[in-house]
């Protein structure tokens, strides 16, 4: 049989490739465009603003988002769990 001369070189190369793949597999989640306005959105919702009201306010702040996006974002926040905060 033929002796493999590249064994010494191949093993570190394989380790390097596997490390690179591990980092490539990590997901990078993008922060929501609503995150900088979190405190204001929570405050508006707590005083009874509807999602449409909040969408209009955000439009004045030069951020256009769908009402459903606002609804989903606020539903995930712990500050508003169990709080009706007005009509939708």
JOMOMO-V698020 format. One record per residue. N is the residue number from 1. RES is the residue in one small letter. SS is DSSP state (hx for helix, st for strand, lp for the rest). NEAR is the number of other C-alpha atoms within 8 Angstrom. D_CENTER is the distance of its C-alpha to the mean C-alpha in Angstrom with 2 decimals. Layout:
n=N res=RES ss=SS near=NEAR d_center=D_CENTER
n=N res=RES ss=SS near=NEAR d_center=D_CENTER
//
This chain:
n=1 res=x ss=lp near=2 d_center=55.02
n=2 res=x ss=lp near=3 d_center=53.32
n=3 res=x ss=lp near=4 d_center=51.71
n=4 res=x ss=lp near=5 d_center=48.13
n=5 res=x ss=lp near=5 d_center=48.12
n=6 res=x ss=lp near=6 d_center=44.38
n=7 res=x ss=hx near=7 d_center=43.33
n=8 res=x ss=hx near=7 d_center=42.88
n=9 res=x ss=hx near=7 d_center=40.70
n=10 res=x ss=hx near=8 d_center=38.70
n=11 res=x ss=hx near=8 d_center=37.47
n=12 res=x ss=hx near=8 d_center=35.67
n=13 res=x ss=hx near=8 d_center=34.29
n=14 res=x ss=hx near=8 d_center=32.93
n=15 res=x ss=hx near=8 d_center=31.31
n=16 res=x ss=hx near=8 d_center=29.73
n=17 res=x ss=hx near=8 d_center=28.41
n=18 res=x ss=hx near=8 d_center=26.94
n=19 res=x ss=hx near=8 d_center=25.18
n=20 res=x ss=hx near=8 d_center=23.75
n=21 res=x ss=hx near=8 d_center=22.54
n=22 res=x ss=hx near=8 d_center=20.85
n=23 res=x ss=hx near=7 d_center=18.74
n=24 res=x ss=hx near=6 d_center=18.12
n=25 res=x ss=lp near=6 d_center=16.85
n=26 res=x ss=lp near=6 d_center=13.94
n=27 res=x ss=lp near=4 d_center=10.54
n=28 res=x ss=lp near=4 d_center=8.53
n=29 res=x ss=lp near=4 d_center=4.80
n=30 res=x ss=lp near=4 d_center=4.48
n=31 res=x ss=lp near=5 d_center=4.12
n=32 res=x ss=lp near=5 d_center=5.26
n=33 res=x ss=lp near=5 d_center=8.96
n=34 res=x ss=lp near=8 d_center=10.08
n=35 res=x ss=hx near=7 d_center=9.17
n=36 res=x ss=hx near=6 d_center=12.50
n=37 res=x ss=hx near=7 d_center=14.35
n=38 res=x ss=hx near=8 d_center=13.38
n=39 res=x ss=hx near=7 d_center=16.96
n=40 res=x ss=hx near=7 d_center=18.62
n=41 res=x ss=hx near=10 d_center=16.81
n=42 res=x ss=hx near=11 d_center=17.74
n=43 res=x ss=hx near=8 d_center=21.21
n=44 res=x ss=hx near=10 d_center=21.76
n=45 res=x ss=hx near=13 d_center=20.86
n=46 res=x ss=hx near=11 d_center=23.10
n=47 res=x ss=lp near=8 d_center=26.00
n=48 res=x ss=lp near=9 d_center=25.84
n=49 res=x ss=lp near=13 d_center=24.00
n=50 res=x ss=lp near=10 d_center=23.07
n=51 res=x ss=hx near=11 d_center=19.87
n=52 res=x ss=hx near=9 d_center=22.13
n=53 res=x ss=hx near=8 d_center=23.33
n=54 res=x ss=hx near=13 d_center=19.88
n=55 res=x ss=hx near=13 d_center=19.16
n=56 res=x ss=hx near=8 d_center=22.53
n=57 res=x ss=hx near=8 d_center=21.91
n=58 res=x ss=hx near=11 d_center=18.69
n=59 res=x ss=hx near=10 d_center=20.82
n=60 res=x ss=hx near=7 d_center=23.34
n=61 res=x ss=lp near=6 d_center=20.78
n=62 res=x ss=lp near=6 d_center=20.29
n=63 res=x ss=lp near=7 d_center=16.87
n=64 res=x ss=lp near=7 d_center=17.35
n=65 res=x ss=lp near=9 d_center=14.97
n=66 res=x ss=lp near=7 d_center=16.18
n=67 res=x ss=hx near=9 d_center=17.35
n=68 res=x ss=hx near=6 d_center=15.58
n=69 res=x ss=hx near=8 d_center=12.14
n=70 res=x ss=hx near=13 d_center=13.40
n=71 res=x ss=hx near=9 d_center=14.85
n=72 res=x ss=hx near=8 d_center=11.88
n=73 res=x ss=hx near=9 d_center=9.81
n=74 res=x ss=hx near=10 d_center=13.04
n=75 res=x ss=hx near=8 d_center=13.94
n=76 res=x ss=lp near=7 d_center=11.30
n=77 res=x ss=lp near=8 d_center=12.62
n=78 res=x ss=hx near=5 d_center=15.53
n=79 res=x ss=hx near=5 d_center=17.59
n=80 res=x ss=hx near=12 d_center=18.18
n=81 res=x ss=lp near=8 d_center=18.90
n=82 res=x ss=lp near=4 d_center=22.40
n=83 res=x ss=lp near=6 d_center=22.81
n=84 res=x ss=lp near=6 d_center=23.90
n=85 res=x ss=lp near=10 d_center=23.67
n=86 res=x ss=lp near=10 d_center=25.70
n=87 res=x ss=lp near=7 d_center=25.88
n=88 res=x ss=lp near=5 d_center=23.13
//
